[in-house]
Amino acid sequence: MEKKDIIDIYIDNEKKIEPSPYLNKRIMTSIQSHKLSLRHKFAIAASIIVVIASGILLGTQIANDTNEMYALNINDSNIENLHMYESVIE
């Protein structure tokens, strides 16, 4: 049996399935029962405004700091003490 035949049989079997006649009504009832209150809508709008404002603020600070160069110097001499691990293994 070829791959195309298997796919055609699967599609034919899916077409034979009859949906429930009350499925649409149950879905619409579920959607309508989950309405947001005014307090929730305000909280969502306020959080979106805070995120956008903080993004703009951070963006302007980064744009103003482009003339300054920052460097991070780390003394990693203590990290590279591999002789301590070699003595434990032996």
C-alpha positions as protocol buffer text, in pm:
chain_id: "A"
residue {
  index: 1
  type: MET
  ca { x: 0 y: 0 z: 0 }
}
residue {
  index: 2
  type: GLU
  ca { x: 142 y: 334 z: -101 }
}
residue {
  index: 3
  type: LYS
  ca { x: 164 y: 641 z: 111 }
}
residue {
  index: 4
  type: LYS
  ca { x: -89 y: 821 z: -110 }
}
residue {
  index: 5
  type: ASP
  ca { x: -344 y: 540 z: -60 }
}
residue {
  index: 6
  type: ILE
  ca { x: -304 y: 554 z: 318 }
}
residue {
  index: 7
  type: ILE
  ca { x: -360 y: 930 z: 314 }
}
residue {
  index: 8
  type: ASP
  ca { x: -669 y: 895 z: 94 }
}
residue {
  index: 9
  type: ILE
  ca { x: -817 y: 630 z: 325 }
}
residue {
  index: 10
  type: TYR
  ca { x: -754 y: 852 z: 629 }
}
residue {
  index: 11
  type: ILE
  ca { x: -919 y: 1152 z: 461 }
}
residue {
  index: 12
  type: ASP
  ca { x: -1222 y: 942 z: 360 }
}
residue {
  index: 13
  type: ASN
  ca { x: -1260 y: 815 z: 717 }
}
residue {
  index: 14
  type: GLU
  ca { x: -1241 y: 1172 z: 852 }
}
residue {
  index: 15
  type: LYS
  ca { x: -1511 y: 1286 z: 607 }
}
residue {
  index: 16
  type: LYS
  ca { x: -1746 y: 1015 z: 733 }
}
residue {
  index: 17
  type: ILE
  ca { x: -1740 y: 1149 z: 1092 }
}
residue {
  index: 18
  type: GLU
  ca { x: -2057 y: 1343 z: 1171 }
}
residue {
  index: 19
  type: PRO
  ca { x: -2020 y: 1641 z: 1408 }
}
residue {
  index: 20
  type: SER
  ca { x: -2251 y: 1682 z: 1702 }
}
residue {
  index: 21
  type: PRO
  ca { x: -2550 y: 1902 z: 1613 }
}
residue {
  index: 22
  type: TYR
  ca { x: -2516 y: 2089 z: 1945 }
}
residue {
  index: 23
  type: LEU
  ca { x: -2142 y: 2151 z: 1918 }
}
residue {
  index: 24
  type: ASN
  ca { x: -2181 y: 2507 z: 1787 }
}
residue {
  index: 25
  type: LYS
  ca { x: -2425 y: 2600 z: 2064 }
}
residue {
  index: 26
  type: ARG
  ca { x: -2196 y: 2461 z: 2337 }
}
residue {
  index: 27
  type: ILE
  ca { x: -1894 y: 2648 z: 2201 }
}
residue {
  index: 28
  type: MET
  ca { x: -2080 y: 2979 z: 2176 }
}
residue {
  index: 29
  type: THR
  ca { x: -2221 y: 2938 z: 2529 }
}
residue {
  index: 30
  type: SER
  ca { x: -1872 y: 2872 z: 2663 }
}
residue {
  index: 31
  type: ILE
  ca { x: -1733 y: 3181 z: 2489 }
}
residue {
  index: 32
  type: GLN
  ca { x: -2012 y: 3407 z: 2611 }
}
residue {
  index: 33
  type: SER
  ca { x: -1982 y: 3287 z: 2971 }
}
residue {
  index: 34
  type: HIS
  ca { x: -1611 y: 3387 z: 2988 }
}
residue {
  index: 35
  type: LYS
  ca { x: -1648 y: 3761 z: 2941 }
}
residue {
  index: 36
  type: LEU
  ca { x: -1393 y: 3982 z: 3115 }
}
residue {
  index: 37
  type: SER
  ca { x: -1501 y: 4233 z: 3375 }
}
residue {
  index: 38
  type: LEU
  ca { x: -1416 y: 4600 z: 3345 }
}
residue {
  index: 39
  type: ARG
  ca { x: -1149 y: 4562 z: 3613 }
}
residue {
  index: 40
  type: HIS
  ca { x: -971 y: 4289 z: 3415 }
}
residue {
  index: 41
  type: LYS
  ca { x: -987 y: 4490 z: 3094 }
}
residue {
  index: 42
  type: PHE
  ca { x: -837 y: 4791 z: 3273 }
}
residue {
  index: 43
  type: ALA
  ca { x: -558 y: 4577 z: 3421 }
}
residue {
  index: 44
  type: ILE
  ca { x: -469 y: 4435 z: 3080 }
}
residue {
  index: 45
  type: ALA
  ca { x: -467 y: 4780 z: 2920 }
}
residue {
  index: 46
  type: ALA
  ca { x: -256 y: 4925 z: 3201 }
}
residue {
  index: 47
  type: SER
  ca { x: 1 y: 4645 z: 3180 }
}
residue {
  index: 48
  type: ILE
  ca { x: 33 y: 4692 z: 2803 }
}
residue {
  index: 49
  type: ILE
  ca { x: 87 y: 5066 z: 2853 }
}
residue {
  index: 50
  type: VAL
  ca { x: 353 y: 5000 z: 3119 }
}
residue {
  index: 51
  type: VAL
  ca { x: 538 y: 4756 z: 2892 }
}
residue {
  index: 52
  type: ILE
  ca { x: 533 y: 4997 z: 2597 }
}
residue {
  index: 53
  type: ALA
  ca { x: 643 y: 5293 z: 2810 }
}
residue {
  index: 54
  type: SER
  ca { x: 930 y: 5098 z: 2967 }
}
residue {
  index: 55
  type: GLY
  ca { x: 1041 y: 4981 z: 2621 }
}
residue {
  index: 56
  type: ILE
  ca { x: 1046 y: 5338 z: 2493 }
}
residue {
  index: 57
  type: LEU
  ca { x: 1232 y: 5457 z: 2803 }
}
residue {
  index: 58
  type: LEU
  ca { x: 1497 y: 5186 z: 2773 }
}
residue {
  index: 59
  type: GLY
  ca { x: 1530 y: 5250 z: 2401 }
}
residue {
  index: 60
  type: THR
  ca { x: 1595 y: 5620 z: 2451 }
}
residue {
  index: 61
  type: GLN
  ca { x: 1851 y: 5550 z: 2724 }
}
residue {
  index: 62
  type: ILE
  ca { x: 2040 y: 5311 z: 2499 }
}
residue {
  index: 63
  type: ALA
  ca { x: 2025 y: 5558 z: 2211 }
}
residue {
  index: 64
  type: ASN
  ca { x: 2173 y: 5830 z: 2435 }
}
residue {
  index: 65
  type: ASP
  ca { x: 2455 y: 5603 z: 2558 }
}
residue {
  index: 66
  type: THR
  ca { x: 2589 y: 5505 z: 2215 }
}
residue {
  index: 67
  type: ASN
  ca { x: 2887 y: 5742 z: 2246 }
}
residue {
  index: 68
  type: GLU
  ca { x: 3016 y: 5569 z: 2558 }
}
residue {
  index: 69
  type: MET
  ca { x: 3188 y: 5233 z: 2539 }
}
residue {
  index: 70
  type: TYR
  ca { x: 3159 y: 4986 z: 2823 }
}
residue {
  index: 71
  type: ALA
  ca { x: 3397 y: 4701 z: 2892 }
}
residue {
  index: 72
  type: LEU
  ca { x: 3374 y: 4416 z: 3134 }
}
residue {
  index: 73
  type: ASN
  ca { x: 3705 y: 4302 z: 3276 }
}
residue {
  index: 74
  type: ILE
  ca { x: 3705 y: 3974 z: 3463 }
}
residue {
  index: 75
  type: ASN
  ca { x: 4004 y: 3830 z: 3642 }
}
residue {
  index: 76
  type: ASP
  ca { x: 3963 y: 3462 z: 3566 }
}
residue {
  index: 77
  type: SER
  ca { x: 4293 y: 3344 z: 3710 }
}
residue {
  index: 78
  type: ASN
  ca { x: 4110 y: 3170 z: 3995 }
}
residue {
  index: 79
  type: ILE
  ca { x: 3878 y: 2993 z: 3755 }
}
residue {
  index: 80
  type: GLU
  ca { x: 4166 y: 2836 z: 3563 }
}
residue {
  index: 81
  type: ASN
  ca { x: 4325 y: 2654 z: 3857 }
}
residue {
  index: 82
  type: LEU
  ca { x: 4297 y: 2313 z: 3695 }
}
residue {
  index: 83
  type: HIS
  ca { x: 4581 y: 2170 z: 3902 }
}
residue {
  index: 84
  type: MET
  ca { x: 4340 y: 2152 z: 4196 }
}
residue {
  index: 85
  type: TYR
  ca { x: 4117 y: 1911 z: 4003 }
}
residue {
  index: 86
  type: GLU
  ca { x: 4411 y: 1703 z: 3881 }
}
residue {
  index: 87
  type: SER
  ca { x: 4529 y: 1634 z: 4234 }
}
residue {
  index: 88
  type: VAL
  ca { x: 4182 y: 1508 z: 4336 }
}
residue {
  index: 89
  type: ILE
  ca { x: 4160 y: 1265 z: 4043 }
}
residue {
  index: 90
  type: GLU
  ca { x: 4499 y: 1099 z: 4110 }
}
